[in-house]
Amino acid sequence: MGTKGALTRDELEAAVAEANVPVLLMVLVHLTGDLRWLEAPYLPGRAKALDEHPTGGLPPQVQAEVRAHTVDAVLAAEGRPAAIELPDERLLERMLSVCMGEAVPPEQARMLRAELAAVQRRAGARDGAAGAPATGGPRVLIVGAGVSGICAAIGLLEAGFEVELVEKEDQLGGTWAANRYPGSGVDTPSHLYSYSFAPHAWSTYFARAAEVHDYLRRVAREFGVEPLIRLRTEVTRMAYDAARAEWEVTTRSGDGAIATRRYGVVVTAVGQLNRPKIPALPGLDDFAGPAFHSSRWPDGLNLRGKRVAVVGNGASAMQIVPAIVDEVAELRVFQRSPQWSTGNDDYFRAVSERTQLLHDHVPFYARWYRWRLAWIHNDRVHPSLQVDPSWSHPERSINPINDAHRRHFTAYIESEIGERDDLRPAVLPDYPPFGKRMLIDNGWYRALRRDHVELVTGGVRAVTAGGVVDEHGAEHAADVLVLATGFEAQRLLAPIEIIGRDGRTIRGEWGDDDPRAYLGLMVPGFPNFFCVYGPNSNLGHGGSWITIAEAQVTYVVRVLEQMRAEGLRAVEVTAEAHDDYNERVDRAHERMIWSHPGMDTWYRNRRGRVVTNMPWRIVDYWAMTREPDWTELARE
């Protein structure tokens, strides 16, 4: 893996001085082939919680030795291939465990080796080392031009398929185009919240929404997706024509024009968080000032000197409140139940120019840095989310590790509220940590401590022309009303009318809140239809959804490639395979934290079934989607 050019020794030394030492050890193994860097005294310690642990806990003299040898190795490697370009699985497993400071399961090595090999293949293709992809096969419609839709388009284009995308909004980007509220940004590290094949020079460690949106536009442009998108075009209906093995898709454009086109395959990529959830509050339409959902923040809204009410305290509210607290005259937050959150010293930190040089010029650094983030934020926490039936405190936690998490997060929250003991019962959750998605504190608790901020616990009864009435009947005056009330995550694909084989409909199969799909992707009776970011494919245990999107796209592409190779008209999952998969999903969830009765969460439907989250580790799902199991698919 090459670099983007040479640095002088002084420049390289300055950059390496800021580097993550465990990552540098991996760079040294690649460049020199010397495995002593995987032995004492160079063995890093384990990172605590979500901390990057950049020194690995190594003594200063050992850190200095590693940095010095890295400089020498990088300079010596200029213009030459690495000693170990692609480690075998056994060596990669050893490297992973050393880099992470703990034993990493061998299956993680298989996944990461495949990613590294794929990156190298793409690099070879860009350099002209690979031939042109085959062409032909069914024409594919992708519904949605956000993270998933762009990923699907790139994968299908590279495989030689004809692709069109439709997007109901006036620009691509999905949630990152829609959510422009103050403070909007990722709660996953930027270098992880990016496609494995499209790195980016992020300006901060946790990117703001505008930068993520710019990134998606750049990727869509560079990979040839942008010209294929029809904006302001909403799909209203799609019906499968069994005689022709095609989908007849009806769209409505922004000017109201209705059009119908036919496609061999449909891929929906509309996401789970694309339709705002507006609570049915009496009097909402009578509010005299601006009232809007957080994902529909008005351009140019001036909050200076205003009394602002925020309904909700989830991820969006936690970003909005600290971002506007210095601007408003009064701020009231209406909270139904508290959330678990933790701090991160990197949340607002800029990526320095020297650190960016590491990513751009030091071979393998960017890749290993990303893998290290992936382990810390993804599957590492998964075992602690399994319910221990013998645990003696199920009301507060689900196992000893989860209870330790509770103590750690409790201590953090108490440190942030300081002397405001009156806030403690209101902000400390009484359900186990990770029962809802963990949030990152970006000043939330310190904002709640401010004199002009009030946290109102309990529900909202009604809205009046001049304020919000809480569940106790007290009215709180407000000039602006922000509804940070989440999305219709359980009503997947609504309001599109989708009609499959023999008149079956998605709504008839799923109802309003019980979506089910094989691998989160396919539904029996709906041939040549794939639902990216479908049921039970959300990541509840942390990490980057993009990793799952890439896995799902790999599966879709390989199914369609086989269809093309065999000249198949249609492919659909069998009812038996679909039902078996969902039974396994439900059984796994029964043993996991999201089924804990002590909280309400948008992960579960009215009957308590988890319908949004997958119960698997990322590496498990990657293995499931790596190659289609054709014994579970019906061909025509």
HUQUI-V808947 format. One record per pair of residues at least 24 apart in sequence whose C-alpha atoms are under 10 Angstrom apart, sorted by the first residue. I is the first residue (numbers start at 0). J is the second residue. If there is no record, write none. Layout:
# HUQUI-V808947
I;J  I;J
This chain:
# HUQUI-V808947
0;29  0;30  0;79  0;80  0;81  0;83  0;84  0;85  0;115  0;118  0;119  0;122  0;361  0;362  0;363  0;366  1;76  1;77  1;78  1;79  1;80  1;81  1;84  1;122  1;359  1;360  1;361  1;362  1;363  2;73  2;76  2;77  2;78  2;357  2;358  2;359  2;360  2;361  2;362  2;363  2;364  3;356  3;358  3;359  3;360  3;361  3;362  4;77  4;78  4;359  4;360  4;361  5;73  5;74  5;77  5;78  5;359  5;360  5;361  6;73  6;74  6;77  6;356  6;360  6;361  7;70  7;74  8;70  8;71  8;73  8;74  9;70  10;70  10;353  10;356  11;66  11;67  11;69  11;70  11;71  11;73  11;74  11;353  11;356  11;357  11;360  11;361  12;66  12;67  12;69  12;70  12;71  12;353  13;70  13;353  13;354  13;356  13;357  14;66  14;70  14;351  14;352  14;353  14;354  14;355  14;356  14;357  14;358  14;360  14;361  15;63  15;65  15;66  15;67  15;69  15;70  15;353  15;354  15;356  15;357  15;361  16;62  16;63  16;66  16;67  16;70  16;353  16;354  17;53  17;54  17;66  17;351  17;353  17;354  17;357  18;53  18;54  18;66  18;353  18;354  18;357  18;358  18;364  18;368  19;51  19;52  19;53  19;54  19;55  19;62  19;66  19;354  19;357  19;364  19;367  19;368  19;371  20;52  20;53  20;54  20;55  20;56  20;57  20;61  20;62  20;63  20;65  20;66  20;69  20;98  21;51  21;52  21;53  21;54  21;55  21;56  21;57  21;62  21;65  21;94  21;95  21;97  21;98  21;99  21;100  21;367  21;368  21;371  22;53  22;54  22;55  22;94  22;95  22;97  22;98  22;99  22;363  22;364  22;365  22;366  22;367  22;368  22;369  22;370  22;371  23;62  23;65  23;66  23;68  23;69  23;70  23;98  23;361  23;363  23;364  23;367  23;368  24;62  24;65  24;66  24;68  24;69  24;94  24;97  24;98  24;364  24;367  25;69  25;91  25;94  25;95  25;97  25;98  25;363  25;364  25;367  25;368  26;69  26;72  26;73  26;81  26;83  26;361  26;362  26;363  26;364  26;365  26;366  26;367  27;65  27;66  27;68  27;69  27;70  27;71  27;72  27;73  27;81  27;82  27;83  27;362  27;363  27;364  28;69  28;72  28;81  28;82  28;83  28;84  28;86  28;94  29;72  29;80  29;81  29;82  29;83  29;84  29;85  29;86  29;362  29;363  30;69  30;72  30;73  30;75  30;76  30;79  30;80  30;81  30;82  30;83  30;84  30;362  30;363  31;68  31;69  31;72  31;73  31;75  31;76  31;81  31;82  31;83  32;81  32;82  32;83  32;84  32;86  33;82  33;83  34;90  34;94  36;65  36;94  36;97  37;90  37;93  37;94  37;95  37;96  37;97  37;98  38;97  41;65  41;97  41;98  42;96  42;97  42;98  42;99  42;100  42;101  43;96  43;97  43;98  43;99  43;100  43;101  44;97  44;98  44;99  44;100  44;101  45;96  45;97  45;98  45;99  45;100  45;101  45;102  45;375  46;99  46;100  46;101  46;375  47;375  48;341  48;375  48;376  48;379  48;380  48;404  48;407  48;408  49;341  49;342  49;343  49;372  49;374  49;375  49;376  49;380  50;342  50;343  50;344  50;345  50;372  50;375  50;376  51;99  51;343  51;344  51;345  51;368  51;371  51;372  51;375  51;376  52;99  52;100  55;97  55;98  55;99  55;100  56;100  69;361  70;361  72;361  73;360  73;361  73;362  74;361  76;361  76;362  77;361  77;362  81;362  81;363  84;115  84;116  84;119  84;362  84;363  85;112  85;113  85;115  85;116  85;119  86;112  86;115  86;116  87;112  88;112  88;113  95;367  95;370  95;371  95;374  98;367  98;368  98;370  98;371  99;370  99;371  99;372  99;374  99;375  103;374  103;378  103;379  104;379  104;618  106;618  106;619  106;622  107;374  107;378  107;617  107;618  107;619  107;621  108;618  109;618  109;622  110;617  110;618  110;619  110;621  110;622  110;625  111;366  111;367  111;370  111;618  114;195  114;196  114;366  115;195  115;196  115;363  115;366  115;367  117;195  117;196  118;195  118;196  118;197  118;366  119;196  121;157  121;196  122;196  131;157  131;158  131;159  132;156  132;157  132;158  132;159  132;160  133;157  133;158  133;159  133;160  133;560  133;563  134;158  134;159  134;160  134;161  134;560  134;563  135;159  135;160  135;161  135;560  135;563  135;564  136;160  136;161  136;263  136;264  136;559  136;560  136;561  136;562  136;563  136;564  136;566  136;567  136;568  137;161  137;162  137;245  137;262  137;263  137;264  137;265  137;527  137;559  137;560  137;562  137;563  137;566  137;567  137;568  137;569  138;162  138;163  138;245  138;261  138;262  138;263  138;264  138;265  139;163  139;164  139;246  139;261  139;262  139;263  139;264  139;265  139;266  139;527  139;528  139;559  140;164  140;165  140;246  140;248  140;260  140;261  140;262  140;263  140;264  140;265  140;266  140;267  140;528  141;165  141;166  141;228  141;264  141;265  141;266  141;267  141;268  141;269  141;529  141;530  141;531  142;166  142;167  142;228  142;229  142;232  142;233  142;234  142;265  142;266  142;267  142;268  142;269  142;270  142;530  142;531  143;167  143;168  143;171  143;172  143;173  143;228  143;229  143;230  143;232  143;233  143;234  143;266  143;267  143;268  143;269  143;270  143;273  144;168  144;170  144;171  144;172  144;173  144;174  144;215  144;219  144;224  144;225  144;228  144;229  144;230  144;267  144;268  144;269  145;170  145;171  145;172  145;173  145;174  145;175  145;176  145;212  145;215  145;216  145;219  145;268  145;269  145;270  146;171  146;172  146;173  146;174  146;175  146;193  146;194  146;211  146;212  146;215  146;219  146;268  146;269  146;270  146;544  146;545  146;548  146;549  147;172  147;173  147;266  147;267  147;268  147;269  147;270  147;531  147;532  147;544  147;545  147;547  147;548  147;549  147;551  147;552  148;172  148;173  148;219  148;224  148;266  148;267  148;268  148;269  148;270  148;531  148;532  148;548  148;552  149;173  149;215  149;216  149;218  149;219  149;222  149;223  149;224  149;225  149;228  149;268  149;548  150;194  150;215  150;218  150;219  150;222  150;224  150;268  150;545  150;548  150;549  150;551  150;552  150;553  151;224  151;266  151;267  151;268  151;531  151;548  151;549  151;551  151;552  151;553  151;555  151;556  152;219  152;222  152;223  152;224  152;225  152;227  152;228  152;266  152;552  152;556  153;218  153;219  153;222  153;223  153;224  153;552  154;222  154;549  154;552  154;553  154;555  154;556  154;557  155;552  155;553  155;555  155;556  155;557  155;559  155;560  156;222  156;223  156;224  156;556  157;222  157;556  158;556  158;557  158;559  158;560  159;556  159;560  160;556  160;559  160;560  160;563  161;227  162;224  162;227  162;228  162;262  162;264  162;265  163;224  163;226  163;227  163;228  163;229  163;262  163;265  164;224  164;225  164;226  164;227  164;228  164;229  164;230  164;232  164;265  164;266  164;267  164;268  165;227  165;228  165;229  165;230  165;231  165;232  165;233  165;234  165;250  165;252  165;267  166;228  166;229  166;230  166;231  166;232  166;233  166;234  166;252  166;268  166;269  167;229  167;230  167;231  167;232  167;233  167;234  167;250  167;251  167;252  167;253  167;269  168;229  168;230  168;231  168;232  168;233  168;253  169;229  169;230  169;231  169;232  169;253  170;212  170;216  170;228  170;229  170;230  170;231  171;212  171;215  171;216  171;219  171;225  171;228  171;229  171;230  171;231  172;211  172;212  172;213  172;214  172;215  172;216  172;219  173;212  173;215  173;268  173;269  173;270  173;272  173;273  174;208  174;212  174;269  174;270  174;271  174;272  174;273  174;274  174;294  175;207  175;208  175;209  175;210  175;211  175;212  175;213  175;215  175;294  176;208  176;209  176;211  176;212  176;213  176;215  176;294  177;208  177;212  177;273  177;293  177;294  177;295  177;296  178;208  178;209  178;212  178;273  178;292  178;293  178;294  178;295  178;296  178;315  179;207  179;208  179;209  179;212  179;293  179;294  179;295  179;296  179;297  179;298  180;208  180;292  180;293  180;294  180;295  180;296  180;297  180;298  180;315  180;316  180;318  180;319  180;322  180;323  181;207  181;208  181;293  181;296  181;315  181;316  181;318  181;319  181;320  181;321  181;322  181;323  182;207  182;208  182;315  182;316  182;317  182;318  182;319  182;320  182;321  182;322  182;323  182;441  183;207  183;208  183;209  183;293  183;294  183;314  183;315  183;316  183;317  183;318  183;319  183;322  184;208  184;209  184;210  184;211  184;212  184;314  184;315  184;318  184;346  185;211  185;314  185;318  185;346  185;439  185;543  186;314  186;318  186;343  186;346  186;437  186;438  186;439  186;440  186;441  186;541  186;542  186;543  187;346  187;372  187;373  187;376  187;377  187;438  187;439  187;541  187;542  187;543  187;544  188;345  188;346  188;369  188;372  188;373  188;376  188;542  188;543  189;369  189;372  189;543  190;365  190;366  190;368  190;369  190;370  190;372  190;373  190;543  191;368  191;369  191;370  191;371  191;372  191;373  191;376  191;542  191;543  191;544  191;545  191;546  192;369  192;373  192;542  192;543  192;544  192;545  192;546  193;369  193;543  193;544  193;545  193;546  194;218  194;543  194;545  194;546  194;548  194;549  195;366  195;369  195;545  195;546  195;549  196;549  197;221  197;222  198;358  198;359  198;365  198;366  198;369  199;355  199;358  199;359  199;365  200;350  200;352  200;354  200;355  200;356  200;358  200;359  201;349  201;350  201;351  201;355  202;348  202;349  202;350  202;351  202;352  202;355  203;345  203;346  203;347  203;348  203;349  203;350  203;351  204;344  204;345  204;346  204;347  204;348  204;349  204;350  204;351  205;343  205;345  205;346  205;347  205;348  205;349  205;350  206;346  206;347  206;348  206;349  207;347  231;255  232;256  232;257  232;258  233;257  233;495  234;258  234;259  234;494  234;495  234;496  234;497  235;493  235;494  235;495  235;496  235;497  236;494  236;495  236;496  236;497  236;498  237;261  237;265  237;495  237;496  237;497  237;498  237;499  237;504  238;496  238;497  238;498  238;499  238;500  238;502  238;503  238;504  238;525  239;263  239;264  239;265  239;497  239;498  239;499  239;500  239;501  239;502  239;503  239;524  239;525  239;526  239;527  239;528  240;498  240;499  240;500  240;501  240;502  240;526  241;499  241;500  241;501  241;525  241;526  241;568  241;569  243;568  243;569  244;500  244;526  244;527  244;567  244;568  244;569  244;570  244;635  245;526  245;527  245;568  245;569  246;497  246;498  246;499  246;525  246;526  246;527  246;528  247;498  248;496  248;497  249;495  249;496  250;495  262;527  263;526  263;527  263;528  263;568  263;569  264;526  264;527  264;528  264;529  264;559  264;568  264;569  264;570  265;526  265;527  265;528  265;529  265;530  266;520  266;527  266;528  266;529  266;530  266;531  266;552  266;555  267;492  267;520  267;528  267;529  267;530  267;531  267;532  267;533  268;492  268;529  268;530  268;531  268;532  268;533  268;548  269;491  269;492  269;493  269;530  269;531  269;532  269;533  270;488  270;491  270;492  270;530  270;531  270;532  270;533  270;534  270;537  271;486  271;487  271;488  271;489  271;490  271;491  271;492  271;531  271;532  271;533  271;534  271;536  271;537  271;611  272;485  272;486  272;487  272;488  272;489  272;490  272;491  272;532  273;485  273;486  273;487  273;488  273;491  273;492  273;493  274;485  274;486  274;487  274;488  274;490  274;491  274;492  274;493  274;494  275;482  275;483  275;484  275;485  275;486  275;487  275;488  276;482  276;483  276;484  276;485  276;486  276;487  276;488  277;482  277;483  277;484  277;485  277;486  277;487  278;310  278;459  278;482  278;484  278;485  279;460  279;461  280;459  280;460  280;461  280;462  280;463  280;467  280;468  281;459  281;460  281;461  281;462  281;463  281;468  282;460  282;461  282;462  282;463  282;464  282;466  282;467  282;468  283;461  283;462  283;463  283;464  283;466  283;467  283;480  284;462  284;463  284;464  285;462  285;463  285;464  285;465  285;466  286;462  286;463  286;464  286;465  286;466  286;467  286;477  286;478  286;479  286;480  287;463  287;464  287;465  287;466  287;477  287;478  287;479  287;480  288;464  288;465  288;466  288;477  288;478  288;479  288;480  289;477  289;478  289;479  289;480  289;481  290;478  290;479  290;480  290;481  290;482  291;479  291;480  291;481  291;482  291;483  292;480  292;481  292;482  292;483  292;484  292;485  292;486  293;319  293;480  293;481  293;482  293;483  293;484  293;485  294;481  294;482  294;483  294;484  294;485  294;486  295;481  295;482  296;481  296;482  300;479  301;326  301;327  301;479  302;326  302;327  302;328  302;478  302;479  303;327  303;328  304;328  304;329  304;478  305;329  305;330  305;477  305;478  305;479  306;330  306;331  306;451  306;452  306;466  306;475  306;476  306;477  306;478  306;479  306;480  307;331  307;332  307;452  307;466  307;475  307;476  307;477  307;478  307;479  307;480  307;481  308;332  308;333  308;452  308;453  308;466  308;467  308;475  308;476  308;477  308;478  308;479  308;480  308;481  308;482  309;333  309;334  309;454  309;467  309;477  309;479  309;480  309;481  309;482  309;483  309;484  310;334  310;335  310;455  310;458  310;459  310;467  310;480  310;481  310;482  310;483  310;484  311;335  311;336  311;337  311;458  311;459  311;481  311;482  311;483  311;484  311;485  312;336  312;337  312;338  312;443  312;454  312;482  312;483  312;484  312;485  313;337  313;338  313;339  313;435  313;436  313;437  313;438  313;483  313;484  313;485  314;338  314;340  314;436  314;437  314;438  314;439  314;440  314;483  314;484  314;485  315;438  315;482  315;483  315;484  315;485  316;443  316;481  316;482  316;483  316;484  316;485  317;438  317;439  317;440  317;441  317;442  317;443  317;444  317;446  317;483  318;438  318;439  318;440  318;441  318;442  318;443  319;441  319;443  319;481  319;483  320;441  320;442  320;443  320;444  320;446  320;447  320;452  321;440  321;441  321;442  321;443  321;444  321;445  321;446  321;447  322;441  322;442  322;443  322;446  323;446  324;442  324;443  324;446  324;447  324;449  324;451  324;452  325;446  325;449  325;451  327;451  327;452  328;451  328;452  329;449  329;450  329;451  329;452  329;453  329;476  329;477  329;478  330;446  330;447  330;449  330;450  330;451  330;452  330;453  330;454  330;477  330;479  331;447  331;451  331;452  331;453  331;454  331;455  331;467  331;475  331;476  331;477  331;480  332;447  332;452  332;453  332;454  332;455  332;456  332;481  332;483  333;453  333;454  333;455  333;456  333;457  333;458  333;459  333;467  333;469  333;482  333;483  334;425  334;426  334;454  334;455  334;456  334;457  334;458  334;459  335;425  335;455  335;456  335;457  335;458  335;459  335;599  336;425  336;426  336;427  336;428  336;429  336;430  336;456  336;457  336;458  336;598  336;599  337;424  337;425  337;426  337;427  337;428  337;429  337;430  337;456  337;598  338;425  338;426  338;427  338;428  338;429  338;430  338;432  338;433  338;434  338;435  338;436  338;437  338;438  339;405  339;408  339;409  339;412  339;426  339;427  339;428  339;429  339;430  339;431  339;432  339;433  339;434  339;435  339;436  339;437  339;438  339;439  339;440  340;408  340;409  340;411  340;412  340;427  340;428  340;432  340;433  340;435  340;436  340;437  340;438  340;439  340;440  340;441  340;443  340;444  341;407  341;408  341;409  341;410  341;411  341;412  341;437  341;438  341;439  341;440  341;441  342;408  342;411  342;412  342;415  342;438  342;439  342;440  342;441  342;442  343;439  343;440  343;441  344;440  344;441  346;439  346;440  346;441  347;441  372;542  372;543  373;541  373;542  373;543  373;546  373;617  374;542  375;541  375;542  376;540  376;541  376;542  376;543  377;538  377;539  377;540  377;541  377;542  377;543  377;544  377;546  377;616  377;617  377;618  378;540  378;541  378;542  378;615  378;616  378;617  378;618  378;619  379;540  379;541  379;616  380;433  380;540  380;541  380;616  381;539  381;540  381;541  381;591  381;614  381;615  381;616  381;617  382;540  382;591  382;616  383;433  383;540  383;591  383;592  384;431  384;432  384;433  384;434  384;540  384;590  384;591  384;592  384;593  384;614  385;587  385;588  385;589  385;590  385;591  385;592  385;593  385;614  386;588  386;589  386;590  386;591  386;592  386;593  386;594  386;595  387;590  387;591  387;592  388;590  393;430  393;431  393;595  393;596  393;597  394;429  394;430  394;431  394;595  394;596  394;597  395;428  395;429  395;430  395;431  395;432  395;597  396;429  396;430  396;431  396;432  396;433  396;434  396;592  396;595  396;597  397;430  397;431  397;432  397;434  397;590  397;591  397;592  397;595  398;431  398;592  401;431  401;432  401;433  401;592  402;431  402;432  403;432  404;431  404;432  404;433  405;429  405;430  405;431  405;432  405;433  406;432  408;432  411;440  412;440  412;444  413;444  414;444  415;440  415;442  415;443  415;444  415;445  415;446  415;447  415;448  416;443  416;444  416;445  416;446  416;447  416;448  417;444  417;445  417;448  418;448  419;447  419;448  422;447  422;448  422;453  422;454  425;454  425;455  425;456  425;457  426;454  426;456  428;597  428;598  429;597  429;598  430;592  430;595  430;596  430;597  430;598  430;599  431;592  431;593  431;595  431;597  431;598  432;592  433;539  433;540  433;541  433;592  433;593  434;539  434;540  434;591  434;592  434;593  434;594  434;595  434;596  434;597  434;598  434;599  434;600  434;602  435;539  435;540  435;592  435;593  435;598  435;599  435;600  435;601  435;602  436;538  436;539  436;540  436;541  436;593  436;600  436;602  437;539  437;540  437;541  438;541  485;601  486;601  487;511  487;512  487;601  488;512  488;534  488;601  488;602  488;603  488;604  488;610  488;611  489;513  489;514  489;534  489;601  489;602  489;603  489;604  489;605  489;609  489;610  489;611  490;514  490;534  490;604  490;610  491;515  491;530  491;532  491;533  491;534  491;610  491;611  492;530  492;533  497;525  498;524  498;525  499;523  499;524  499;525  499;526  499;527  499;528  500;524  500;525  500;526  501;525  511;604  511;605  512;603  512;604  512;605  512;606  512;608  512;610  512;611  513;603  513;604  513;605  513;606  513;608  513;609  513;610  513;611  514;604  514;609  514;610  514;611  515;577  515;578  515;580  515;581  515;584  515;610  515;611  516;572  516;576  516;577  516;578  516;580  516;581  516;610  517;572  517;573  517;574  517;576  517;577  517;578  517;579  517;580  517;581  517;584  517;631  518;551  518;554  518;572  518;576  518;577  518;580  518;581  518;584  518;613  518;620  518;623  518;624  519;551  519;577  519;580  519;581  519;610  519;611  519;612  519;613  520;551  520;552  520;554  520;555  520;572  520;624  521;555  521;570  521;571  521;572  521;573  521;577  521;632  522;571  522;572  522;573  522;574  522;576  522;577  522;578  523;570  523;571  523;572  523;573  523;574  523;575  523;576  523;577  523;578  523;632  523;633  524;571  524;572  524;573  524;574  525;569  525;570  525;571  525;572  526;568  526;569  526;570  526;571  526;572  526;633  526;634  526;635  527;555  527;558  527;559  527;562  527;568  527;569  527;570  527;571  527;572  528;555  528;569  528;570  528;571  528;572  529;554  529;555  529;571  530;555  531;555  532;611  533;610  533;611  533;612  534;581  534;609  534;610  534;611  534;612  534;613  535;581  535;584  535;585  535;602  535;609  535;610  535;611  535;612  535;613  535;614  535;615  536;610  536;611  536;612  536;613  536;614  536;615  536;617  536;620  537;602  537;610  537;611  537;612  537;613  537;614  538;611  538;612  538;613  538;614  538;615  538;616  538;617  539;592  539;593  539;602  539;611  539;612  539;613  539;614  539;615  540;592  540;593  540;612  540;613  540;614  540;615  540;616  540;617  541;617  542;617  543;617  544;617  546;617  546;618  546;621  547;617  547;618  547;620  547;621  547;624  549;621  549;624  550;617  550;618  550;620  550;621  550;622  550;623  550;624  550;625  551;620  551;621  551;623  551;624  551;625  552;624  552;625  553;621  553;624  553;625  553;626  553;627  554;621  554;623  554;624  554;625  554;626  554;627  555;624  555;625  555;626  555;627  556;626  556;627  557;624  557;625  557;626  557;627  558;626  558;627  558;628  558;629  558;632  561;627  561;629  562;634  562;635  565;634  566;635  567;634  567;635  568;634  568;635  569;633  569;634  569;635  570;629  570;632  570;633  570;634  570;635  571;631  571;632  571;633  571;634  571;635  572;628  572;629  572;630  572;631  572;632  572;633  572;634  573;630  573;631  573;632  573;633  573;634  574;631  574;632  574;633  575;631  575;632  576;628  576;630  576;631  576;632  577;631  577;632  583;614  584;609  584;610  584;612  584;613  584;614  584;615  585;609  585;610  585;613  585;614  586;614  587;613  587;614  587;615  588;612  588;613  588;614  588;615  589;614  590;614
